[in-house]
Amino acid sequence: MNTMINLINNHRSVRHFEDKPLSEEQIQMIVTSAQAASTSSFIQAYSIIGVTDEAKKKKLAELAGNQSFVETCGHFFVFCADLHRHKVVSEMEGINLTESIESTEKFMVGLIDAALAAQNAALSAESMGLGICYVGGIRNNLHGICEVLKTPEHVIPLFGLAVGYPARENEQKPRLPYHHIYHENEYEQSPNQYKVELEEYNKTISAYYHERTSGKRADTWTEQMSHMFEKKKRMYMKDFVQEKGLDRV
Ligand SMILES: Cc1cc2nc3c(=O)[nH]c(=O)nc-3n(C[C@H](O)[C@H](O)[C@H](O)COP(=O)(O)O)c2cc1C
């Protein structure tokens, strides 16, 4: 395989970083890589906010559920869905675009664009020998996050990306069986077979956690998912998104 494929397939999240900031060149290269990603209909419906201010980083770490690596990483990026600039476009072109800007479709474009850009950024960083971890924890309190980042209407922070020099690396986390993810020609539904294979996967994941936590944890994937989905999480999101002027139409 080539070096790019090796890099992609060697991914694991890094949550412990050396106390060393990224250089300006590294930051610029990561953002330029993000911008090189494909973007739906050339809409470019996302923004990236790099947070360098120490007080703001501390606040973001707190708001993200006290995830200290948000503060200690080499650089913290926040990826946002952004239709604010299309409001500016509407003013420049003298046309009311509000209905389109506020549609579910354009919100989805913002989500997709931001995710594609972020993964390009992540791979760019990893290719420089840096470690990364996405931080969805910022969605625990988006009112607070928006206040810190001073985001305007039609901009929604989606997740952070902590980047830095790895101080500690985890073992790679085994993924679901290949054909649970990849279907050919049509969605393959074979629940019984699926369950058998998930039992196997459960054993793999349980062993992975057991090893990684020196026996403190050995939960299976289906246990983890059922506990996670059982708890209602961030149920304010629909109201929040609409409050910010997206997904309204
Ligand atoms: C959008 C997104 C949000 C995430 N949020 C967090 C987070 O808040 N905290 C964290 O420690 N990991 C977070 N992760 C990392 C995942 O937990 C991790 O990717 C997953 O467990 C697989 O592990 P791996 O990346 O090491 O392969 C997030 C990942 C994604 C894609």
PDBQT file of the ligand as one rigid body, heavy atoms in Angstrom, charges set to zero:
ROOT
HETATM    1  C1  LIG A 301     -17.302  14.253  15.632  1.00  0.00    +0.000 C 
HETATM    2  C2  LIG A 301     -16.481  13.533  16.693  1.00  0.00    +0.000 A 
HETATM    3  C3  LIG A 301     -16.541  13.963  17.999  1.00  0.00    +0.000 A 
HETATM    4  C4  LIG A 301     -15.730  13.371  18.977  1.00  0.00    +0.000 A 
HETATM    5  N1  LIG A 301     -15.739  13.866  20.242  1.00  0.00    +0.000 NA
HETATM    6  C5  LIG A 301     -14.868  13.391  21.148  1.00  0.00    +0.000 A 
HETATM    7  C6  LIG A 301     -14.769  14.001  22.437  1.00  0.00    +0.000 A 
HETATM    8  O1  LIG A 301     -15.469  14.958  22.766  1.00  0.00    +0.000 OA
HETATM    9  N2  LIG A 301     -13.849  13.505  23.299  1.00  0.00    +0.000 N 
HETATM   10  C7  LIG A 301     -13.028  12.451  22.975  1.00  0.00    +0.000 A 
HETATM   11  O2  LIG A 301     -12.205  12.070  23.826  1.00  0.00    +0.000 OA
HETATM   12  N3  LIG A 301     -13.105  11.860  21.767  1.00  0.00    +0.000 NA
HETATM   13  C8  LIG A 301     -13.994  12.301  20.844  1.00  0.00    +0.000 A 
HETATM   14  N4  LIG A 301     -14.054  11.745  19.597  1.00  0.00    +0.000 N 
HETATM   15  C9  LIG A 301     -13.128  10.655  19.239  1.00  0.00    +0.000 C 
HETATM   16  C10 LIG A 301     -13.849   9.312  19.183  1.00  0.00    +0.000 C 
HETATM   17  O3  LIG A 301     -14.159   8.898  20.487  1.00  0.00    +0.000 OA
HETATM   18  C11 LIG A 301     -12.924   8.323  18.465  1.00  0.00    +0.000 C 
HETATM   19  O4  LIG A 301     -12.691   8.753  17.149  1.00  0.00    +0.000 OA
HETATM   20  C12 LIG A 301     -13.533   6.912  18.456  1.00  0.00    +0.000 C 
HETATM   21  O5  LIG A 301     -13.660   6.398  19.744  1.00  0.00    +0.000 OA
HETATM   22  C13 LIG A 301     -12.648   5.962  17.640  1.00  0.00    +0.000 C 
HETATM   23  O6  LIG A 301     -11.350   5.944  18.191  1.00  0.00    +0.000 OA
HETATM   24  P1  LIG A 301     -10.067   6.308  17.304  1.00  0.00    +0.000 P 
HETATM   25  O7  LIG A 301     -10.268   7.697  16.734  1.00  0.00    +0.000 OA
HETATM   26  O8  LIG A 301      -8.901   6.259  18.262  1.00  0.00    +0.000 OA
HETATM   27  O9  LIG A 301      -9.964   5.292  16.244  1.00  0.00    +0.000 OA
HETATM   28  C14 LIG A 301     -14.878  12.285  18.629  1.00  0.00    +0.000 A 
HETATM   29  C15 LIG A 301     -14.876  11.830  17.304  1.00  0.00    +0.000 A 
HETATM   30  C16 LIG A 301     -15.656  12.445  16.344  1.00  0.00    +0.000 A 
HETATM   31  C17 LIG A 301     -15.604  11.956  14.921  1.00  0.00    +0.000 C 
ENDROOT
TORSDOF 0
